[in-house]
Amino acid sequence: MFGAKKELGQNFLTDRSIVNTMVDAMELSQGEDIIEIGPGHGIFTEVLTDRLGDTDSKIFAVELDERFCGKLESMFLEDENTRIICANILDYLPTFKPEKKFKILGSLPYYITSPILHKIIKMETLPEICVLLVQKEVAEKIKDKAPDSTYMSSFIQTFFDVNYLGKIEAKKFNPVPEVDGGIIKLIRKSTNFSPKFIEKYEGFLHKAYSHPRKMLNKAFTKEELETGGIKPNLRAQNFDSTKWLEFFKVLNSQIT
């Protein structure tokens, strides 16, 4: 068995009951495609291929580590619907052209969780469901709502409903990471924004949360706050994604 590469943030989930729980949360249906992020030793891929059987669903297992690419290709050589893609997921997601509804599953390297989530949101088409294992503290930030909103929760909840499915102890991984994990389930909202809109909105939220403990009159002008009907003495954490989206649209009515 190949050892983990620290520089790639590799910590492999070893508990198959957690794998089954995450795949259950995917709500798999025949005919949907799956992107699997970082299959590693193939513990998730095996369950996915068993569940989907002989359906016309395709599994796109995207692995950066070339050592595992060869192993995975051998493991699933006879499974025509499982495709092993040796690539960086950050490069792959923007190129994915879905032919049907699709979902995303993966245990993410903690150090690139935020870039991966941003790439998902900026995909040509949003996935119906994502079930992701991330660092516990990050999972909790993503699920937070007002009055404890964060940049991550506000950005992601604009596009997805977020369910926190629970903590995964560090000892369930090999090698054992320094922190626990957490499972989040993202369910697509019926939103459809242009790339320009998303880019501007992302910058808007960064500005809003640039000084999260300070009042909003430090981040926005008096005129902007009055236009949006926003009280200047509130803080960014007091608003959820719905309010931020409304405020952004008022200030940027020309962008769709």
N, C-alpha and C positions, 0 to 999 in steps of 0.2 A: 504493500500500500504506500502511495506517495505521501510524503510529509507535507505539512502546511507551510506555505511561504508567508512569512510575517509581513513582507512588503506589499503583499496583495490582500492583507487583512483576512486571511483564510482561517475560519473557525468552523469546523464541520459539525452539523447537528447529528447526533448519534441516536436519538430517541425516536423510534419509528411511530410511536403513538402520537407524537407531536406532528410528525409528517402527515399522518392520516387526518389529524384534526385540521391542519391547514388545507389539505386537499378537499376535505369535506366542506370547508368554508368557501371554496371556489364555486360551489353550486354548478358543477360541470353538466353540460348538456351536449348531446350529440351534434356534431357539425360546427362546434366552436373551435377556434384555434387557441393555443396556449403558448405564451413566451415564458420560458423558465430562465431566471437569472442565476448564473453561476451554479450549474448542476454538480460540479465537483465529482464526487464518487458515484453520483447517480441515484441517491436514495429517494429523492423526489421524483426523478424521471421514471423510475421503476413503478412507483405507485400510479403516476399519471398514465403510463402505457397500459397498466393493468385495468384501470378504470375506464379508459376510453376504448380499449379493445379494438375491434375491427371497424370502428366508425370512420367517417371521412374527416375527422378532426386531425389537425397537424400539431405537433409539439416542436417548437423552435427552442432548443436548449442552447443557450449562448454562454460559452465558457472562454475565459481569457487565457487560462493556463494550458499551454500546449500539451503538457504531460497528461492532463485529464482528457483532452480532446481525443487523443488516440484510444485511450481506454474506453471512453464513452462510445466511440464509433464501433468498436469491437462488441461492446455490450448490446448495442441496439442495431447491429448490422442487418438483421432480418426484419426489423420493424420499419416498413416503408414510410410510415407516418411520423416517425421521429427523426428530426434533422438536427445534427450536431453542428453548431456554428462556432468556429474558433475565432472569437472577436471580442473586442471591448464593448460591453453593453452600452456605454455612453456614445460610442460611434454607431452601434447597430440600431438603437431605438429610432433615431431620426430618419433612418433609411427604410424602416419597415412599412410596407404597403399592404394593409390588410385586405383580404378578399372577402372576409366575412367578420362577424363579431368575434372578438378575442378577449382573453383575460391574461393576467400576468401573475406569476408565482415566483417566490424566491426568498432565500435567506441572504440578506444583503451584507456585503462588507461594511462595517460600521462607518469607516472613514469616508465612504463615498455615498452614503445614504441620501444626503440632500441633493447632490448632483443628479442621482438617478431619478429621484422624485420630480425634479424640475424637468428632466428629459421626458418623463412619462407625460407630464402635463402639456408639454409642447409637441407631442406627437401629432401627426396628421389627423388621426382619429383616436379618441380616448378609449382605453379598454373598458369593458363593462364592469369588471371587478379586478382588483389587485389584492392579493393576500401576501403580506411581506413580513418577514422577521427582521427587526431592526433593534438597535440599542433601546433598552427599556425607557431611559429618560427621553429619548427622541420620540418614541411611541406616545408617551404621555403628553409631550408638547404638541404633537400633531392632533391629538384628540381634544385638547383643551378648548373651552369656550369662554366667552365673557362671563365674569370680569377677569378671567385669567388667560385671555387670548395671547397668542404669540404670533410672530411673523409666519412661522411654518403652519400653524393651525389655520390662520386666516387665509393664506394662499391656497393650501391644499383643500380646505373645506369649501372654497369657492367652486371647485370642480367636482369634488367627491364628498359623499357622506362618509364619515369615519366611525368605524366601530373598533374599540380596543378589546382584543380577544384574550388578553392575559399575559402574565409574566412567564418567561422561560428562564430557569436558573442557569447560571453560567456553567455548572457542572454537566449540563446536557450537551456540551460541545467538546470537541477535541481538535486542537488544544483548548484548554479552558481559558476563556477571555477574562479580563479583569472586572467586567460588568455583566449584569443580567441582560437578557433580551426581552423583547415584547412583540406580540403579534398584532398587526393592524390590518383591518379589512377596509378597503376603499371601494365604494359603490358609486358608479358614475352618476352625476346629475345630468339633467337634460339641458346642458349648456353647449353653446357653439360659438366660440369667439375666434377671431382672426389672430394669426401670429403677432401682428402689430399690437392688437389689443392686449394680448397676454404679456408681451414685452413691456408695454407701458404700465400695465397694472402691477407687474412685478416690481418695477422701479418705484411706483407710487407707494406700495406697501413697505418697501425698504426704507423709504423716506419716513413713512408714518411710524415705523418701529426703530428708527435710528437712535432715539433716546426714549426707550419704553417707559422709564420711570418719570419722565417729565411730561408736563401738560401739552396738549396738542397745539397750543398756540406757539410752541417752540419749533414745531415742524411745518405748520401751515400759516399762511397769512390770515389776517383778520377777515379780508374779503373772501378768501377761499372757505373759511369756516362759516361765515354768514351765508354764502351761497349754498353750502351743503346743509345748513341748519344744524351745525355742530356746536355744542357748548365748548368754549375754549379751555375750560378748566378740567376737562376729562383727559384720560390717558389712553394710549393705544390699546391697552389690555381690556378696556371697557367695551370695545366693539367686536362683534363677531363678523364672519365673512359676508353675511348679507348686508350689514350696514356699510362695510368697507366698499363693497361692490356698488351700492347705491351712491355713495359719496364720490367714488371714482367716476361713475357715469355722468353725474351732474357736472363735474369739472372737465370732463372729456367727451362731451356729447357728440363730437364729430368722429370719434373712433368707434368702430363696431367690431 
